[in-house]
Amino acid sequence: MEANSQKVHQGTPQTRVSGRVWKTPKNPTNRTMMAKSLRRSHAQRMQVQRDRKALKQLEQELRDEKEAEKTAHRNKIIERRKKHEEKVQREMFEAKMSERKRMRMKRKELRQRAHAKH
């Protein structure tokens, strides 16, 4: 049976996640073979992992907060520009209306003068 499984694994490994047949299969790190100074207990590794996760979460929150501030600032600028544009449009409309009113008054005055002469 062992010889049969060797034949299967000689050319290409049985499972290739990456699809790269030239890559050799890797085994998980055997921690007992590591030097004592490099070994950490499971609890220590999990603590380091939790610390990293907490740090990443904090960084993400800070990034999100900064992005929210930028978005709020952008929206404030857009709103200000929109209000300014509306104000300019309203002033132009009012100027046009007052000009029309002036022209009506002028025509009315001319009619009155012409009528007064006769």
KOLKE-565246 format. One record per residue (C-alpha): x, y, z. Coordinates in steps of 0.25 Angstrom, whole numbers, plus 5000, padded with zeros to 4 digits. Each point is the difference from the previous one (the first is absolute). Layout:
<<X,Y,Z>>
...
This chain:
<<5000,5000,5000>>
<<5011,5009,5003>>
<<5007,4998,4987>>
<<4987,5003,4993>>
<<4998,5014,5007>>
<<5014,5003,4997>>
<<4997,4998,4985>>
<<4988,5010,5001>>
<<5009,5011,5007>>
<<5012,4998,4991>>
<<4997,5009,4988>>
<<4989,5009,5005>>
<<4995,5001,5014>>
<<4986,4996,5003>>
<<4994,5013,5003>>
<<5006,5013,4995>>
<<4992,5012,5006>>
<<5008,5010,4992>>
<<5001,4991,4987>>
<<5015,5002,4999>>
<<5004,4985,4999>>
<<5015,5004,5001>>
<<4998,5004,5015>>
<<5004,4990,5010>>
<<4989,4997,5011>>
<<5003,5007,5013>>
<<4998,4994,5014>>
<<4996,5009,5012>>
<<5011,5005,5009>>
<<5003,4990,5010>>
<<5002,5009,5012>>
<<5008,4989,5008>>
<<5011,5001,4990>>
<<5001,5015,5002>>
<<5010,5006,5010>>
<<4995,5002,5014>>
<<5002,5015,4999>>
<<4991,5000,4988>>
<<4989,4991,5005>>
<<4987,5007,5006>>
<<4988,4993,5006>>
<<4987,5000,4993>>
<<4994,5010,5010>>
<<5012,5010,4997>>
<<4998,4998,4985>>
<<4985,5003,5002>>
<<5002,5012,5008>>
<<5009,5006,4990>>
<<4990,4997,4989>>
<<4989,5007,5009>>
<<5009,5012,5002>>
<<5002,5001,4985>>
<<4986,4998,4997>>
<<4996,5011,5010>>
<<5011,5009,4994>>
<<4995,4998,4986>>
<<4985,5003,5005>>
<<5005,5013,5006>>
<<5007,5004,4988>>
<<4988,4997,4991>>
<<4991,5009,5010>>
<<5010,5011,4999>>
<<5000,4999,4984>>
<<4985,5000,5000>>
<<4999,5012,5009>>
<<5010,5007,4991>>
<<4992,4997,4988>>
<<4987,5004,5006>>
<<5006,5014,5004>>
<<5005,5001,4985>>
<<4987,4996,4995>>
<<4993,5010,5009>>
<<5009,5011,4996>>
<<4998,4997,4985>>
<<4985,5000,5002>>
<<5001,5013,5008>>
<<5008,5007,4988>>
<<4990,4994,4990>>
<<4988,5005,5008>>
<<5006,5014,5001>>
<<5003,5001,4985>>
<<4986,4996,4997>>
<<4994,5010,5010>>
<<5009,5011,4993>>
<<4996,4996,4986>>
<<4985,5000,5005>>
<<5002,5014,5005>>
<<5007,5005,4987>>
<<4988,4994,4992>>
<<4990,5007,5009>>
<<5007,5014,4999>>
<<5001,4998,4985>>
<<4985,4997,5000>>
<<4997,5012,5009>>
<<5008,5009,4992>>
<<4993,4996,4987>>
<<4987,5002,5007>>
<<5003,5014,5005>>
<<5005,5003,4986>>
<<4987,4996,4994>>
<<4993,5008,5010>>
<<5008,5012,4997>>
<<4997,4998,4985>>
<<4985,4999,5003>>
<<5000,5013,5009>>
<<5008,5007,4989>>
<<4990,4996,4989>>
<<4989,5004,5009>>
<<5006,5013,5003>>
<<5002,5003,4985>>
<<4986,4996,4997>>
<<4995,5010,5011>>
<<5009,5011,4994>>
<<4995,4997,4986>>
<<4985,5000,5005>>
<<5003,5013,5008>>
<<5004,5007,4988>>
<<4988,4998,4992>>
